[in-house]
Amino acid sequence: MNSKEKILEIISSILDIDISKLDNSTTPQDLIEWDSLANMNIFVSLADEINSNLTYEEYSKCSNIGDLLEKFK
């Protein structure tokens, strides 16, 4: 599994939605499930599961999933 698939899997699992609802243009505002608590859980899970050095400040600047995926290339 590549990092893109892993990131999408983490997000879909936390939001409890089908992974097919996620693409590069998806933003937290697009999904009612993506509230502030889910946002923090996504950040923490990315840090834990992908061994990310991404800071919360960097994470919070990502406006959509595509921006987030760019951080892990």
HTML snippet that shows the backbone in 3Dmol.js (N, CA, C, O; Angstrom):
<script src="https://3Dmol.org/build/3Dmol-min.js"></script>
<div id="view" style="width:600px;height:400px;position:relative"></div>
<script>
const pdb = `
ATOM      1  N   MET A   1       0.858  -1.178   0.000  1.00  0.00           N
ATOM      2  CA  MET A   1       0.000   0.000   0.000  1.00  0.00           C
ATOM      3  C   MET A   1       0.902   1.239   0.000  1.00  0.00           C
ATOM      4  O   MET A   1       1.804   1.362   0.828  1.00  0.00           O
ATOM      5  N   ASN A   2       0.645   2.148  -0.936  1.00  0.00           N
ATOM      6  CA  ASN A   2       1.450   3.363  -0.977  1.00  0.00           C
ATOM      7  C   ASN A   2       0.906   4.401   0.012  1.00  0.00           C
ATOM      8  O   ASN A   2      -0.151   4.204   0.611  1.00  0.00           O
ATOM      9  N   SER A   3       1.632   5.495   0.172  1.00  0.00           N
ATOM     10  CA  SER A   3       1.251   6.484   1.186  1.00  0.00           C
ATOM     11  C   SER A   3      -0.097   7.135   0.876  1.00  0.00           C
ATOM     12  O   SER A   3      -0.854   7.439   1.797  1.00  0.00           O
ATOM     13  N   LYS A   4      -0.408   7.353  -0.399  1.00  0.00           N
ATOM     14  CA  LYS A   4      -1.698   7.942  -0.746  1.00  0.00           C
ATOM     15  C   LYS A   4      -2.828   7.027  -0.292  1.00  0.00           C
ATOM     16  O   LYS A   4      -3.789   7.482   0.326  1.00  0.00           O
ATOM     17  N   GLU A   5      -2.713   5.745  -0.597  1.00  0.00           N
ATOM     18  CA  GLU A   5      -3.757   4.803  -0.190  1.00  0.00           C
ATOM     19  C   GLU A   5      -3.887   4.746   1.326  1.00  0.00           C
ATOM     20  O   GLU A   5      -4.998   4.690   1.855  1.00  0.00           O
ATOM     21  N   LYS A   6      -2.750   4.760   2.031  1.00  0.00           N
ATOM     22  CA  LYS A   6      -2.759   4.703   3.489  1.00  0.00           C
ATOM     23  C   LYS A   6      -3.424   5.950   4.063  1.00  0.00           C
ATOM     24  O   LYS A   6      -4.227   5.846   4.990  1.00  0.00           O
ATOM     25  N   ILE A   7      -3.105   7.109   3.535  1.00  0.00           N
ATOM     26  CA  ILE A   7      -3.691   8.363   4.020  1.00  0.00           C
ATOM     27  C   ILE A   7      -5.205   8.360   3.791  1.00  0.00           C
ATOM     28  O   ILE A   7      -5.972   8.713   4.687  1.00  0.00           O
ATOM     29  N   LEU A   8      -5.626   7.965   2.601  1.00  0.00           N
ATOM     30  CA  LEU A   8      -7.065   7.915   2.311  1.00  0.00           C
ATOM     31  C   LEU A   8      -7.765   6.898   3.205  1.00  0.00           C
ATOM     32  O   LEU A   8      -8.894   7.125   3.640  1.00  0.00           O
ATOM     33  N   GLU A   9      -7.103   5.784   3.477  1.00  0.00           N
ATOM     34  CA  GLU A   9      -7.669   4.764   4.358  1.00  0.00           C
ATOM     35  C   GLU A   9      -7.835   5.316   5.782  1.00  0.00           C
ATOM     36  O   GLU A   9      -8.860   5.086   6.424  1.00  0.00           O
ATOM     37  N   ILE A  10      -6.833   6.035   6.263  1.00  0.00           N
ATOM     38  CA  ILE A  10      -6.905   6.639   7.601  1.00  0.00           C
ATOM     39  C   ILE A  10      -8.071   7.614   7.673  1.00  0.00           C
ATOM     40  O   ILE A  10      -8.874   7.564   8.605  1.00  0.00           O
ATOM     41  N   ILE A  11      -8.160   8.493   6.693  1.00  0.00           N
ATOM     42  CA  ILE A  11      -9.229   9.509   6.702  1.00  0.00           C
ATOM     43  C   ILE A  11     -10.597   8.848   6.615  1.00  0.00           C
ATOM     44  O   ILE A  11     -11.496   9.196   7.380  1.00  0.00           O
ATOM     45  N   SER A  12     -10.770   7.910   5.707  1.00  0.00           N
ATOM     46  CA  SER A  12     -12.087   7.271   5.556  1.00  0.00           C
ATOM     47  C   SER A  12     -12.457   6.478   6.797  1.00  0.00           C
ATOM     48  O   SER A  12     -13.631   6.423   7.165  1.00  0.00           O
ATOM     49  N   SER A  13     -11.492   5.871   7.440  1.00  0.00           N
ATOM     50  CA  SER A  13     -11.758   5.110   8.660  1.00  0.00           C
ATOM     51  C   SER A  13     -12.209   6.036   9.800  1.00  0.00           C
ATOM     52  O   SER A  13     -13.185   5.745  10.492  1.00  0.00           O
ATOM     53  N   ILE A  14     -11.508   7.126   9.986  1.00  0.00           N
ATOM     54  CA  ILE A  14     -11.860   8.064  11.055  1.00  0.00           C
ATOM     55  C   ILE A  14     -13.216   8.698  10.791  1.00  0.00           C
ATOM     56  O   ILE A  14     -14.018   8.864  11.710  1.00  0.00           O
ATOM     57  N   LEU A  15     -13.475   9.052   9.539  1.00  0.00           N
ATOM     58  CA  LEU A  15     -14.750   9.689   9.201  1.00  0.00           C
ATOM     59  C   LEU A  15     -15.888   8.684   9.053  1.00  0.00           C
ATOM     60  O   LEU A  15     -17.057   9.063   8.973  1.00  0.00           O
ATOM     61  N   ASP A  16     -15.537   7.410   9.017  1.00  0.00           N
ATOM     62  CA  ASP A  16     -16.503   6.328   8.843  1.00  0.00           C
ATOM     63  C   ASP A  16     -17.319   6.519   7.561  1.00  0.00           C
ATOM     64  O   ASP A  16     -18.548   6.449   7.557  1.00  0.00           O
ATOM     65  N   ILE A  17     -16.579   6.763   6.475  1.00  0.00           N
ATOM     66  CA  ILE A  17     -17.191   6.916   5.152  1.00  0.00           C
ATOM     67  C   ILE A  17     -16.457   6.021   4.167  1.00  0.00           C
ATOM     68  O   ILE A  17     -15.347   5.562   4.437  1.00  0.00           O
ATOM     69  N   ASP A  18     -17.076   5.779   3.038  1.00  0.00           N
ATOM     70  CA  ASP A  18     -16.441   4.984   1.995  1.00  0.00           C
ATOM     71  C   ASP A  18     -15.300   5.781   1.381  1.00  0.00           C
ATOM     72  O   ASP A  18     -15.425   6.982   1.138  1.00  0.00           O
ATOM     73  N   ILE A  19     -14.208   5.112   1.138  1.00  0.00           N
ATOM     74  CA  ILE A  19     -13.017   5.765   0.585  1.00  0.00           C
ATOM     75  C   ILE A  19     -13.296   6.395  -0.783  1.00  0.00           C
ATOM     76  O   ILE A  19     -12.604   7.329  -1.187  1.00  0.00           O
ATOM     77  N   SER A  20     -14.296   5.893  -1.491  1.00  0.00           N
ATOM     78  CA  SER A  20     -14.630   6.430  -2.814  1.00  0.00           C
ATOM     79  C   SER A  20     -15.176   7.864  -2.734  1.00  0.00           C
ATOM     80  O   SER A  20     -15.238   8.548  -3.756  1.00  0.00           O
ATOM     81  N   LYS A  21     -15.565   8.322  -1.558  1.00  0.00           N
ATOM     82  CA  LYS A  21     -16.053   9.697  -1.389  1.00  0.00           C
ATOM     83  C   LYS A  21     -14.913  10.703  -1.274  1.00  0.00           C
ATOM     84  O   LYS A  21     -15.143  11.911  -1.219  1.00  0.00           O
ATOM     85  N   LEU A  22     -13.685  10.196  -1.239  1.00  0.00           N
ATOM     86  CA  LEU A  22     -12.523  11.063  -1.063  1.00  0.00           C
ATOM     87  C   LEU A  22     -11.730  11.181  -2.354  1.00  0.00           C
ATOM     88  O   LEU A  22     -11.483  10.186  -3.036  1.00  0.00           O
ATOM     89  N   ASP A  23     -11.334  12.400  -2.682  1.00  0.00           N
ATOM     90  CA  ASP A  23     -10.422  12.633  -3.795  1.00  0.00           C
ATOM     91  C   ASP A  23      -9.571  13.847  -3.469  1.00  0.00           C
ATOM     92  O   ASP A  23      -9.713  14.434  -2.397  1.00  0.00           O
ATOM     93  N   ASN A  24      -8.704  14.221  -4.367  1.00  0.00           N
ATOM     94  CA  ASN A  24      -7.769  15.319  -4.102  1.00  0.00           C
ATOM     95  C   ASN A  24      -8.452  16.636  -3.780  1.00  0.00           C
ATOM     96  O   ASN A  24      -7.880  17.463  -3.070  1.00  0.00           O
ATOM     97  N   SER A  25      -9.640  16.848  -4.275  1.00  0.00           N
ATOM     98  CA  SER A  25     -10.315  18.123  -4.052  1.00  0.00           C
ATOM     99  C   SER A  25     -11.207  18.134  -2.814  1.00  0.00           C
ATOM    100  O   SER A  25     -11.790  19.170  -2.493  1.00  0.00           O
ATOM    101  N   THR A  26     -11.328  17.018  -2.117  1.00  0.00           N
ATOM    102  CA  THR A  26     -12.185  16.949  -0.938  1.00  0.00           C
ATOM    103  C   THR A  26     -11.620  17.815   0.180  1.00  0.00           C
ATOM    104  O   THR A  26     -10.433  17.746   0.500  1.00  0.00           O
ATOM    105  N   THR A  27     -12.492  18.635   0.769  1.00  0.00           N
ATOM    106  CA  THR A  27     -12.114  19.489   1.894  1.00  0.00           C
ATOM    107  C   THR A  27     -12.934  19.098   3.120  1.00  0.00           C
ATOM    108  O   THR A  27     -13.954  18.422   2.991  1.00  0.00           O
ATOM    109  N   PRO A  28     -12.499  19.514   4.298  1.00  0.00           N
ATOM    110  CA  PRO A  28     -13.303  19.244   5.493  1.00  0.00           C
ATOM    111  C   PRO A  28     -14.724  19.828   5.382  1.00  0.00           C
ATOM    112  O   PRO A  28     -15.670  19.280   5.948  1.00  0.00           O
ATOM    113  N   GLN A  29     -14.859  20.911   4.672  1.00  0.00           N
ATOM    114  CA  GLN A  29     -16.175  21.534   4.522  1.00  0.00           C
ATOM    115  C   GLN A  29     -17.117  20.716   3.643  1.00  0.00           C
ATOM    116  O   GLN A  29     -18.332  20.912   3.681  1.00  0.00           O
ATOM    117  N   ASP A  30     -16.566  19.812   2.861  1.00  0.00           N
ATOM    118  CA  ASP A  30     -17.381  18.980   1.975  1.00  0.00           C
ATOM    119  C   ASP A  30     -18.102  17.857   2.706  1.00  0.00           C
ATOM    120  O   ASP A  30     -19.104  17.333   2.219  1.00  0.00           O
ATOM    121  N   LEU A  31     -17.593  17.490   3.870  1.00  0.00           N
ATOM    122  CA  LEU A  31     -18.110  16.316   4.575  1.00  0.00           C
ATOM    123  C   LEU A  31     -18.515  16.673   5.999  1.00  0.00           C
ATOM    124  O   LEU A  31     -17.690  17.126   6.792  1.00  0.00           O
ATOM    125  N   ILE A  32     -19.777  16.469   6.316  1.00  0.00           N
ATOM    126  CA  ILE A  32     -20.261  16.782   7.656  1.00  0.00           C
ATOM    127  C   ILE A  32     -19.537  15.979   8.732  1.00  0.00           C
ATOM    128  O   ILE A  32     -19.419  16.417   9.876  1.00  0.00           O
ATOM    129  N   GLU A  33     -19.058  14.806   8.353  1.00  0.00           N
ATOM    130  CA  GLU A  33     -18.345  13.944   9.303  1.00  0.00           C
ATOM    131  C   GLU A  33     -16.981  14.517   9.703  1.00  0.00           C
ATOM    132  O   GLU A  33     -16.435  14.155  10.745  1.00  0.00           O
ATOM    133  N   TRP A  34     -16.438  15.407   8.877  1.00  0.00           N
ATOM    134  CA  TRP A  34     -15.091  15.942   9.103  1.00  0.00           C
ATOM    135  C   TRP A  34     -15.172  17.189   9.976  1.00  0.00           C
ATOM    136  O   TRP A  34     -14.992  18.310   9.501  1.00  0.00           O
ATOM    137  N   ASP A  35     -15.448  16.971  11.265  1.00  0.00           N
ATOM    138  CA  ASP A  35     -15.533  18.074  12.212  1.00  0.00           C
ATOM    139  C   ASP A  35     -14.174  18.298  12.877  1.00  0.00           C
ATOM    140  O   ASP A  35     -13.187  17.664  12.503  1.00  0.00           O
ATOM    141  N   SER A  36     -14.121  19.193  13.855  1.00  0.00           N
ATOM    142  CA  SER A  36     -12.833  19.533  14.468  1.00  0.00           C
ATOM    143  C   SER A  36     -12.215  18.351  15.214  1.00  0.00           C
ATOM    144  O   SER A  36     -10.994  18.195  15.206  1.00  0.00           O
ATOM    145  N   LEU A  37     -13.026  17.524  15.853  1.00  0.00           N
ATOM    146  CA  LEU A  37     -12.498  16.356  16.551  1.00  0.00           C
ATOM    147  C   LEU A  37     -11.927  15.346  15.546  1.00  0.00           C
ATOM    148  O   LEU A  37     -10.845  14.797  15.756  1.00  0.00           O
ATOM    149  N   ALA A  38     -12.657  15.111  14.467  1.00  0.00           N
ATOM    150  CA  ALA A  38     -12.157  14.212  13.421  1.00  0.00           C
ATOM    151  C   ALA A  38     -10.860  14.759  12.834  1.00  0.00           C
ATOM    152  O   ALA A  38      -9.943  13.996  12.533  1.00  0.00           O
ATOM    153  N   ASN A  39     -10.782  16.063  12.673  1.00  0.00           N
ATOM    154  CA  ASN A  39      -9.585  16.690  12.118  1.00  0.00           C
ATOM    155  C   ASN A  39      -8.365  16.396  12.993  1.00  0.00           C
ATOM    156  O   ASN A  39      -7.299  16.054  12.483  1.00  0.00           O
ATOM    157  N   MET A  40      -8.525  16.531  14.304  1.00  0.00           N
ATOM    158  CA  MET A  40      -7.420  16.232  15.220  1.00  0.00           C
ATOM    159  C   MET A  40      -7.074  14.747  15.182  1.00  0.00           C
ATOM    160  O   MET A  40      -5.898  14.383  15.208  1.00  0.00           O
ATOM    161  N   ASN A  41      -8.088  13.890  15.120  1.00  0.00           N
ATOM    162  CA  ASN A  41      -7.842  12.452  15.050  1.00  0.00           C
ATOM    163  C   ASN A  41      -7.089  12.071  13.779  1.00  0.00           C
ATOM    164  O   ASN A  41      -6.215  11.203  13.806  1.00  0.00           O
ATOM    165  N   ILE A  42      -7.425  12.715  12.677  1.00  0.00           N
ATOM    166  CA  ILE A  42      -6.720  12.466  11.419  1.00  0.00           C
ATOM    167  C   ILE A  42      -5.250  12.858  11.571  1.00  0.00           C
ATOM    168  O   ILE A  42      -4.361  12.096  11.190  1.00  0.00           O
ATOM    169  N   PHE A  43      -4.996  14.034  12.122  1.00  0.00           N
ATOM    170  CA  PHE A  43      -3.623  14.500  12.302  1.00  0.00           C
ATOM    171  C   PHE A  43      -2.820  13.540  13.174  1.00  0.00           C
ATOM    172  O   PHE A  43      -1.699  13.167  12.826  1.00  0.00           O
ATOM    173  N   VAL A  44      -3.392  13.142  14.305  1.00  0.00           N
ATOM    174  CA  VAL A  44      -2.698  12.235  15.230  1.00  0.00           C
ATOM    175  C   VAL A  44      -2.462  10.869  14.579  1.00  0.00           C
ATOM    176  O   VAL A  44      -1.389  10.284  14.727  1.00  0.00           O
ATOM    177  N   SER A  45      -3.460  10.369  13.866  1.00  0.00           N
ATOM    178  CA  SER A  45      -3.310   9.071  13.203  1.00  0.00           C
ATOM    179  C   SER A  45      -2.248   9.116  12.119  1.00  0.00           C
ATOM    180  O   SER A  45      -1.487   8.161  11.962  1.00  0.00           O
ATOM    181  N   LEU A  46      -2.185  10.196  11.378  1.00  0.00           N
ATOM    182  CA  LEU A  46      -1.144  10.336  10.367  1.00  0.00           C
ATOM    183  C   LEU A  46       0.232  10.331  11.024  1.00  0.00           C
ATOM    184  O   LEU A  46       1.159   9.691  10.529  1.00  0.00           O
ATOM    185  N   ALA A  47       0.360  11.046  12.135  1.00  0.00           N
ATOM    186  CA  ALA A  47       1.637  11.101  12.840  1.00  0.00           C
ATOM    187  C   ALA A  47       2.035   9.719  13.344  1.00  0.00           C
ATOM    188  O   ALA A  47       3.201   9.333  13.254  1.00  0.00           O
ATOM    189  N   ASP A  48       1.075   8.983  13.870  1.00  0.00           N
ATOM    190  CA  ASP A  48       1.357   7.659  14.431  1.00  0.00           C
ATOM    191  C   ASP A  48       1.582   6.598  13.374  1.00  0.00           C
ATOM    192  O   ASP A  48       2.531   5.820  13.474  1.00  0.00           O
ATOM    193  N   GLU A  49       0.739   6.551  12.377  1.00  0.00           N
ATOM    194  CA  GLU A  49       0.751   5.446  11.425  1.00  0.00           C
ATOM    195  C   GLU A  49       1.699   5.636  10.251  1.00  0.00           C
ATOM    196  O   GLU A  49       2.116   4.661   9.626  1.00  0.00           O
ATOM    197  N   ILE A  50       2.040   6.876   9.948  1.00  0.00           N
ATOM    198  CA  ILE A  50       2.931   7.128   8.812  1.00  0.00           C
ATOM    199  C   ILE A  50       4.267   7.687   9.303  1.00  0.00           C
ATOM    200  O   ILE A  50       5.145   8.007   8.502  1.00  0.00           O
ATOM    201  N   ASN A  51       4.410   7.799  10.609  1.00  0.00           N
ATOM    202  CA  ASN A  51       5.640   8.354  11.187  1.00  0.00           C
ATOM    203  C   ASN A  51       5.958   9.713  10.582  1.00  0.00           C
ATOM    204  O   ASN A  51       7.080   9.987  10.155  1.00  0.00           O
ATOM    205  N   SER A  52       4.948  10.535  10.562  1.00  0.00           N
ATOM    206  CA  SER A  52       5.041  11.846   9.936  1.00  0.00           C
ATOM    207  C   SER A  52       5.752  12.848  10.839  1.00  0.00           C
ATOM    208  O   SER A  52       5.567  12.846  12.056  1.00  0.00           O
ATOM    209  N   ASN A  53       6.555  13.692  10.234  1.00  0.00           N
ATOM    210  CA  ASN A  53       7.152  14.826  10.939  1.00  0.00           C
ATOM    211  C   ASN A  53       6.369  16.098  10.669  1.00  0.00           C
ATOM    212  O   ASN A  53       6.822  17.198  10.987  1.00  0.00           O
ATOM    213  N   LEU A  54       5.207  15.945  10.088  1.00  0.00           N
ATOM    214  CA  LEU A  54       4.345  17.073   9.754  1.00  0.00           C
ATOM    215  C   LEU A  54       3.862  17.750  11.034  1.00  0.00           C
ATOM    216  O   LEU A  54       3.327  17.090  11.925  1.00  0.00           O
ATOM    217  N   THR A  55       4.049  19.051  11.125  1.00  0.00           N
ATOM    218  CA  THR A  55       3.558  19.781  12.291  1.00  0.00           C
ATOM    219  C   THR A  55       2.080  20.090  12.111  1.00  0.00           C
ATOM    220  O   THR A  55       1.559  20.051  10.996  1.00  0.00           O
ATOM    221  N   TYR A  56       1.409  20.398  13.218  1.00  0.00           N
ATOM    222  CA  TYR A  56      -0.007  20.731  13.098  1.00  0.00           C
ATOM    223  C   TYR A  56      -0.183  22.009  12.280  1.00  0.00           C
ATOM    224  O   TYR A  56      -1.164  22.151  11.551  1.00  0.00           O
ATOM    225  N   GLU A  57       0.750  22.921  12.398  1.00  0.00           N
ATOM    226  CA  GLU A  57       0.675  24.160  11.611  1.00  0.00           C
ATOM    227  C   GLU A  57       0.720  23.851  10.113  1.00  0.00           C
ATOM    228  O   GLU A  57      -0.052  24.416   9.339  1.00  0.00           O
ATOM    229  N   GLU A  58       1.630  22.951   9.703  1.00  0.00           N
ATOM    230  CA  GLU A  58       1.708  22.547   8.296  1.00  0.00           C
ATOM    231  C   GLU A  58       0.433  21.827   7.869  1.00  0.00           C
ATOM    232  O   GLU A  58      -0.108  22.078   6.792  1.00  0.00           O
ATOM    233  N   TYR A  59      -0.036  20.929   8.729  1.00  0.00           N
ATOM    234  CA  TYR A  59      -1.263  20.181   8.446  1.00  0.00           C
ATOM    235  C   TYR A  59      -2.448  21.120   8.262  1.00  0.00           C
ATOM    236  O   TYR A  59      -3.239  20.956   7.333  1.00  0.00           O
ATOM    237  N   SER A  60      -2.568  22.099   9.144  1.00  0.00           N
ATOM    238  CA  SER A  60      -3.726  22.993   9.102  1.00  0.00           C
ATOM    239  C   SER A  60      -3.727  23.910   7.878  1.00  0.00           C
ATOM    240  O   SER A  60      -4.759  24.484   7.532  1.00  0.00           O
ATOM    241  N   LYS A  61      -2.576  24.047   7.224  1.00  0.00           N
ATOM    242  CA  LYS A  61      -2.507  24.857   6.002  1.00  0.00           C
ATOM    243  C   LYS A  61      -2.998  24.104   4.767  1.00  0.00           C
ATOM    244  O   LYS A  61      -3.188  24.701   3.708  1.00  0.00           O
ATOM    245  N   CYS A  62      -3.202  22.799   4.902  1.00  0.00           N
ATOM    246  CA  CYS A  62      -3.702  21.998   3.782  1.00  0.00           C
ATOM    247  C   CYS A  62      -5.195  22.266   3.619  1.00  0.00           C
ATOM    248  O   CYS A  62      -5.980  22.011   4.532  1.00  0.00           O
ATOM    249  N   SER A  63      -5.578  22.772   2.472  1.00  0.00           N
ATOM    250  CA  SER A  63      -6.990  23.118   2.271  1.00  0.00           C
ATOM    251  C   SER A  63      -7.816  21.949   1.760  1.00  0.00           C
ATOM    252  O   SER A  63      -9.044  21.969   1.844  1.00  0.00           O
ATOM    253  N   ASN A  64      -7.149  20.929   1.231  1.00  0.00           N
ATOM    254  CA  ASN A  64      -7.872  19.754   0.727  1.00  0.00           C
ATOM    255  C   ASN A  64      -6.966  18.524   0.812  1.00  0.00           C
ATOM    256  O   ASN A  64      -5.800  18.627   1.193  1.00  0.00           O
ATOM    257  N   ILE A  65      -7.501  17.387   0.460  1.00  0.00           N
ATOM    258  CA  ILE A  65      -6.737  16.146   0.548  1.00  0.00           C
ATOM    259  C   ILE A  65      -5.532  16.179  -0.385  1.00  0.00           C
ATOM    260  O   ILE A  65      -4.474  15.652  -0.041  1.00  0.00           O
ATOM    261  N   GLY A  66      -5.672  16.782  -1.549  1.00  0.00           N
ATOM    262  CA  GLY A  66      -4.547  16.893  -2.476  1.00  0.00           C
ATOM    263  C   GLY A  66      -3.369  17.620  -1.857  1.00  0.00           C
ATOM    264  O   GLY A  66      -2.224  17.199  -2.022  1.00  0.00           O
ATOM    265  N   ASP A  67      -3.638  18.711  -1.141  1.00  0.00           N
ATOM    266  CA  ASP A  67      -2.572  19.441  -0.454  1.00  0.00           C
ATOM    267  C   ASP A  67      -1.892  18.552   0.584  1.00  0.00           C
ATOM    268  O   ASP A  67      -0.669  18.564   0.724  1.00  0.00           O
ATOM    269  N   LEU A  68      -2.695  17.790   1.302  1.00  0.00           N
ATOM    270  CA  LEU A  68      -2.163  16.890   2.321  1.00  0.00           C
ATOM    271  C   LEU A  68      -1.283  15.810   1.685  1.00  0.00           C
ATOM    272  O   LEU A  68      -0.198  15.517   2.188  1.00  0.00           O
ATOM    273  N   LEU A  69      -1.741  15.233   0.603  1.00  0.00           N
ATOM    274  CA  LEU A  69      -0.973  14.193  -0.073  1.00  0.00           C
ATOM    275  C   LEU A  69       0.372  14.718  -0.558  1.00  0.00           C
ATOM    276  O   LEU A  69       1.362  13.986  -0.547  1.00  0.00           O
ATOM    277  N   GLU A  70       0.418  15.963  -0.978  1.00  0.00           N
ATOM    278  CA  GLU A  70       1.681  16.582  -1.433  1.00  0.00           C
ATOM    279  C   GLU A  70       2.722  16.612  -0.324  1.00  0.00           C
ATOM    280  O   GLU A  70       3.920  16.523  -0.592  1.00  0.00           O
ATOM    281  N   LYS A  71       2.275  16.735   0.907  1.00  0.00           N
ATOM    282  CA  LYS A  71       3.194  16.776   2.057  1.00  0.00           C
ATOM    283  C   LYS A  71       3.902  15.447   2.268  1.00  0.00           C
ATOM    284  O   LYS A  71       4.943  15.392   2.922  1.00  0.00           O
ATOM    285  N   PHE A  72       3.336  14.367   1.711  1.00  0.00           N
ATOM    286  CA  PHE A  72       3.896  13.039   1.937  1.00  0.00           C
ATOM    287  C   PHE A  72       4.574  12.449   0.707  1.00  0.00           C
ATOM    288  O   PHE A  72       4.847  11.249   0.667  1.00  0.00           O
ATOM    289  N   LYS A  73       4.844  13.266  -0.282  1.00  0.00           N
ATOM    290  CA  LYS A  73       5.535  12.767  -1.487  1.00  0.00           C
ATOM    291  C   LYS A  73       7.025  12.700  -1.238  1.00  0.00           C
ATOM    292  O   LYS A  73       7.782  12.306  -2.126  1.00  0.00           O
TER     293      LYS A  73
END
`;
const viewer = $3Dmol.createViewer("view");
viewer.addModel(pdb, "pdb");
viewer.setStyle({}, {cartoon: {color: "spectrum"}});
viewer.zoomTo();
viewer.render();
</script>
